[in-house]
Amino acid sequence: MNEETFNLSIRAFLKRVGINSQREIEHAVAKSIETGAIAGTVSFPVTMTLEIAELKLHVKFDGEIKLE
């Protein structure tokens, strides 16, 4: 195994996940505020799941997103 290649590919994947996740969350929040489904002052729980079937890895990360 090439450690450098391994680490770079993990970082690239996490960067892609981070950027795309943020974009999706921002879009969903904006749409929900626009339609009146949520107020701009709420917070809500969030769960992110990391799964790699071949490694039998399934991990959940819990957190909270606050709008104010």
N, C-alpha and C positions, 0 to 999 in steps of 0.2 A: 504494500500500500504506500502511495506517495502522500505523506502528511500534508504537504503544501497544496497539492491538488484537492485533497479531501477538504481541508479547511476553506480554501477559496470557493469550492462548490457549495459548501454549507452556507457561507456568508452571502454568496450570490442568491441562493434560494431564500434565505431569511430576508434579504433586502427586497426581493420581489414580493414576498408575502407581506412585509411591512408596508411597502408603498401601496400595493393594491388593496390591502385591508383598510388602510386609512382612507383611501379614496372611496371605497364602498361604504364605510361607516359614515363619512361626511355626506355622501349622496343620500343615504337612507335617513339621516337626521334632518337634512335640509328638506327633503320631501315630506317627512312626518310633521315638521314644524309648519310647512307651507299648507298642508291639508288640515292642520289643527289636531292631528292625532296625538301630538305631545306638545308640551309647553317648552319654551327655550330655557327653562330653569331646572329641568329634571335630571336625575341620574338613573342609570340602569345597570344591572349586572350584565357581564359579558363572559362568554366562554370561548376559548380557542382550543381546537383539538388538533394535535399533531399525530399523524398516523403514517407509519411505514409498514405496509403489510408484510413485505419480505423479511423484515427484522422483528416482526410481531411486536411492534412498538405502537402503543396507543396511550397518549398522555393528554390530559385536559389541564388547561391553565385558566383559572378564574380571576376576574377582576371587576372593576367598575369604571364606567365612563360617566363623567360629570359634565354637564353643559354650563354650569355656573358655579 
